[in-house]
């Protein structure tokens, strides 16, 4: 058996990757349209719509055509966004008037979601170091009608150069991914890769904490199932940085796998029907 699958089994999850199938999910962009109106419009196009019970604005959507081809999509009325991917912003729960940092923003799914929760008010600073991905970020911001976001072509490790302190920070960290969204994942990944990525994640989280206002909040998330990128990073932060781990408020997902990280959340694909995901909510102390 593959090393990673053996490890998942040891953690209580005997997973057969062939049995995991993601449902297509969209997020209604309430900046531009109400949920009821969009559901009505898409149902008129024979799109099957089912509310995702654990997401504020998410719907499982099935159609015989590409959902990226509709007038409603092009007008920014919805964003095609996997269900688990919608949760970090929901956990961070930014509100109107706050100053929010999106550290690794492109292509913009979570940036536009942040703006939605903030009702397009306050200020979002969105960073990404990849110039080619910045085009997608800017396009999605424009398509979704986002007005409260400033985009910088900047490595998040250098975010202190902005000279700004933030109320809330989203660190959807670069990670190794998972087998649900990358069918070649097991063939490509080694434990050495995982540990190298973990070092970068810790560096990013250290920068994030340094940019928080007193009593500010960070949500750290990855689409990885590997402990080195998840619980290990959070344990390191709790031991090394002025933060405390707090409840995410989510009803879905399993607790973190170590005693110190029980308040974090793991989404195991075999249980949730989503991609693998990890989230932790940290408050500055």
N, C-alpha and C positions, 0 to 999 in steps of 0.2 A: 504494500500500500504506500502511496505517496506520503512523504514526511508530514506535510501540512494536514492532510486528511487524518493521519494517525493522531496528530496533536488535537484536532477538533474532536476526535473520538474520545480522547482522554479527558476532554473538557465536557463530555456528555452529549456530543452531537455526531452521530454516525450518519454522515452526509453522502448521498450519491449525487454528484453534480448533475447527472443526466436528468434527474427528477425535478430540478429547480428551474422554473420558468417564470420570468418576470411579466407582470401585467403592465401594459402601457398606462401611464399616469399623466395627467395634466394638472396644472395649478391655475385656477381662475384668477385673473389679474383684476382685482376690484378697484384699482386705480381708474380703470377704463369701463368696467361693466359689472353689473351685479351677478351673483351666482345664478339666481333664478333666470335672468335673461339669457345668459350664455347657455345654460342647460337647455332651455327652450329652443334656442337657435340651433344647437348641435343635434338635438333630438329630431328636429325638422329635417336634418340632413341624414337621418338614420344612423346617427352615432349612438351607441349604447353607453349610457352614463351611469356610474354607480359611485355614490359618495364614499370616500375613504374614511372609515370611522375614527381613525387616529390622527387625521390631518385637518387643519382648519379650512383650507381652501382647495383640497385635493380631490380629484375624481379619477377612478379607473375608467378609461375610455377605449372602446373598440369600434373600429370602422373598416370598411372595405377599401378605403383610400387613405393616402398619407395625411395625417392630421396637420402636417406642416404646410399643406397645400390650400387650406381654406382661407377665405376672406378674413374670418375671425382671428386666425393665427397671425396672418400678415398685419392685421391692425393692432396686434398686441393684446387681444382680449384674453389670451391664455398662453401659458408657457408649458412646453412639453418637458416634464421634470419627474424623474423617478420618485416613488413615494418616500423612501427613506431620506432622500436628498432634501426633501422639503422640511424635515424635522429640526435641523440645527437652528434655523432662523426662528422657528416656532418656539424653541426652548429659550433662545436669547430674548425674544419678545421685545424688540425695540419699540418705542412710542414716539409720537410727534414731539419735536423739539429737542430730541437728544442728538448728541454728536457721536457717530458710530463709525468704526473702522472695519472694512472688509479687507483682510490682509492678503488674500490670494483669490482675487475676484473673478477673473476670466473663466468661462465665457459670459457670466453674468446671471446665472439662474438665481443664486442666492442674493446678489446685489439688488436685483429687481424685486425680489421677495422682501428684502429689508425695507425698501422704499414703500412697498405695499403696506406692511405693518405700521410704518411711520406716517401713513396717509400722505406721502410725498412732501412731508414737512421735516424740519430739522435739517441735519446735514450728514451725508454719507461720504466718506473718503474711501475710494476703491483703488487698490494697488494690484499690479501684476508686473512681473519681470519679463514676461514673454511678449515681445512686440507684435508677433503675428496673431496672438490670441486677443490682444487689446482691440483689434478691429471688431471681433465678434462681441466683445464686451460693450463697446460703444454702440454697435448696431442694436443690440438687445435693449440697452438703456433707452435708446430713441424709440424703438418699436413699442416698448411697454409704457411709454409716456412718463418716464422717470425724470423729475426736474430737480431733485435735491442731492445729486451725486456729482462729485468731482473725481475724475479719473487721473491717476498718476502712473506713468511708466517707471516703476520703481520696485526693486527687490525689497520684500517685506523685512528682510534682515536689516535694512537701512532705514526703516520707517521712523526711527528717532530723529532723523534729519528734518522731518516735518515740523518738529518743535510743538506738537499738539498733544494734549491729553484727552482721552476719550471716555465717554460714559459707558459705552459697550463696545466690545470687539468680537468679531467673528473670525476665528482661525480655523477654516476648513482646510486642514493642512495637506500639503503634497504627501502622498502615501503610495504604498505598493499596489493599492487596488484590491480586487477580490475576484474569485473565479466566476462569479455570476455575470459580471459585466465584461470580463475578458476571458474568452474561452481557451486561450493559450496560457492562462496565468500559471498553472502548475508547472508547465514546461519551462517557463521563463524565469521564475523566481527561485532564489536561494535564501537561506537564513542570513547569509552575509549581506545580501542586498537589504534585507529587512532591518538589520542592525545599523547599517549606514544611514538609511532613511530616518530611523529613530533619532539619531544624533542631530540631524537637521531640524526635525520636529521640536526637539528640546530647545534648540537655539531660537527658533521662531517663537515658541511659547515664552521664553525668557524676555524677548523683545516686547511681546504683547503685554506682559504684566507691567513692564516698565512704562508703558504708554497709558495705563489705566488711571483715571481719576480715583481718589479715595472712595472706597465702597463701590467701585465700578465692577462690571461683570464681563467675563470672557466665556464664550462657548468654544471648546476645542472639539473638533470632529474629524473623523477619517472614514473612508470607505474601505478600511482594512479590518480584518478579523484577527490580526496578529498581535499578541500581547505586548511585544516590544514597541509597537507603534501606538498602543492604546493605554492599557493599565500601567505599563512601565513608565511611560511619559508622564502620566498623571501622578504616580507615586513620586517620581523625581521632582515634579513641581511642588507637591505638598511638602517635601523635605527641604527644598532649596529656595522657594520663592514665597513671598507674602500673600498666599492665597489659601482659601478653604474650599472644599468640595461641597456643593449643595445639591439638593434634589432637582432633577430635570423637570418634574411635573408630568412626565410621560407615563401613560398607562401601558404602552407597548414596550417590548424589549426585556431582556434579562439584566440583572445587576452585573456590575463589573466583577471580574473573577477573583479579585483579591480582597481581603477584608477592608483595606483602606480605600478601595475604589467602589464599594457597593452602591454608592449613590449615582455612579455613572451608568450608562445604558449601552448594552450590546444588542444589536439586531442580527440574530442568526437566521440566514435565509430559509433553513428548513422549518423554522417556527413562524416567521413573520411573512414569508412569501415576497420579501423585498430583497434587494442586494444586501450584502453584509455591510454593517455600519456600526460606528462607535461615537458616543457623545458624552462629554463631561462639561458641567457648568461650574465655573470657578468664580468666587467673589474675592475682590481685593481686601486684605485685612491689614 
